[in-house]
Amino acid sequence: MLDLFNHSLRLRADPSRVVVRPFHIAWQSSNGAPSRTERLVREVLAMSPGEARAQLELVLKDFEARHWQTRRVFMTRYDQIEALLKLDGSQISDEKRQLIGAYFCHEYSYAAAALMNPSAVPHYDQSGMPAGSMRILMSLRSVGEGHISSVAFREGIITEDNEMMLAPEPPFATAADAQGEDEMRVPEGPVTVYRHRDSTLSGTVIFPITRAQSKGLEDLRICHFHHEDGSEEWIGTYTAYNGSEIQSELMRTRDFRAFDLVPMTGSAARNKGMALFPRKVNGRYMMIGRQDGENIFLHASDDLTHWEGGELLMTPQYPWELVQMGNCGPPIELDEGWLMLTHGVGAMRKYSIAAALLDKNDPSRVLARSREPLLAAADQDREGYVPNVVYTCGAIRHGDKLFIPYGVADSSVAFAFVGIRSLLENMA
C-alpha cells in the first residue's frame, strides 16, 4: 500500500501581490514631432515646483505604502529615461525626477490569475536545521495580467514527520532586474538578472526579459547540480514563450543573487518540458524530454546548452496515461537507480502523477514503472482554471520520503509526502 500523506496547506493566486514594473511608452516619433516619451517629460518639466510636488504627493499617497522603497524605484526609472533622452538631471529637482519616474512605472499583479507548477530543491543554507528537518526552496509559476508567466520563489522547512512551514512572504515583492539594458531595444539572450541586495528570495520575482520570453517563463524545473570538479550550481530548465513560439532555456545561479537566463540550442531545445539530471552520467550531461508531445525521451550532450536528437525512453502503457506522458522534474538519485516522476493524461484529459525507476549507470534502461498513479485529479483537485490537472516540476528526497509540491488545476499549489520504499514496491 502506498505511504502517502497530503498536507493541508494550499497556496493560491493572490492579486494583492504586486510589483512595480517599467511602463514602456513609445519613445520614437514617426513624423518628426516629439515622441510620447518626450512630450510627457516636457509636461512634467513645465510644471511649477508646487504643482510637481503636489502631483508627486498624490502618487505617493496611493502607492508608497504598497511598495518597497518606492521613491528609489522612481529615481531608478528616471535615470533610465534620462539616459534615453539625454537629460541633464542636475537641472531638474528631486520632485520632478521622481514624478517623471512614476509616469514610466506601473503596478503589475504577478500572481492574479494563477499560481502553479512548483519545483523544489534543498535550500542552499541548511545552517541551524535540527535533525530530521530540511530547509527547502521552491520555484513557482505565477501568472498575471495578459496570462504572462513569471518565476516566484518560496522558502520553507520540511520535517521527517510530514510537517512543513513556509517562511512568510515579505510585505513587498521586488522584480529581479537586468542591469544596463538599453531602453530602446528588447534584449536577446543570454541575459543576467539580479535580485535586489535588500530583497529576500521569497519576495523576488523573475519576469520575462528577452524577446523569446516576452509572454512567459513557464514551468521551471530546478535541480541542485554537482559538477565533476566538485563545484555546485542550481540549474533550472524552463520554457520561454513569445506568444507563438517556444524554446527551452536554462536558469543558472550559484548564489540566488545573480541568475543567468540562457537559451539552449539544438533540435531538442525547440520543445518544452526538459529536465536535467543533477550530475553527469558516464561523463555526459543528460536530460529527460518530451520531443513529440506524447512520449518521454532521453537526451545526452557534451554541452550543457546544446541538445540534439534523443532516444525514446517510455511510451504510454496504462489507461491513465494513454493520451500523453511527460516528466515531472529532474530525476532523483537513489541507491536503486534514478527515480523519475512522470505525468500522464487519460480520458477526459485527467492528469495523474506516477514514477519510473531508471538504471543508475544506463538511464536508457527502465527498470520499473508505477502500476497506479501516486496522485490523480480528484475531488477538490478537479476544480480550477484548467480542471482535472495535477502537475509538479520537481520533488525532493528527504530521508526515506519524497516531498512533492504540485499544481492543482493550474490554480493552486498543494503538497504531499510519499514513502520511497512503498513507492518502489508499487512499481512493476
PyMOL commands that set and color helices and strands:
alter all, ss='L'
color gray80, all
select helices_A, chain A and resi 36-45+49-66+70-85+89-91+94-103+145-147+201-203+211-213+267-270+319-321+347-349+379-382+420-425
alter helices_A, ss='H'
color red, helices_A
select strands_A, chain A and resi 4-6+11-12+18-22+105-109+114-122+133-143+149-159+164-166+174-175+191-194+204-206+216-226+232-241+246-253+258-263+275-276+285-289+296-301+311-314+324-327+332-334+337-345+351-358+366-369+375-376+390-391+396-398+401-408+412-419
alter strands_A, ss='S'
color yellow, strands_A
deselect
rebuild
show_as cartoon
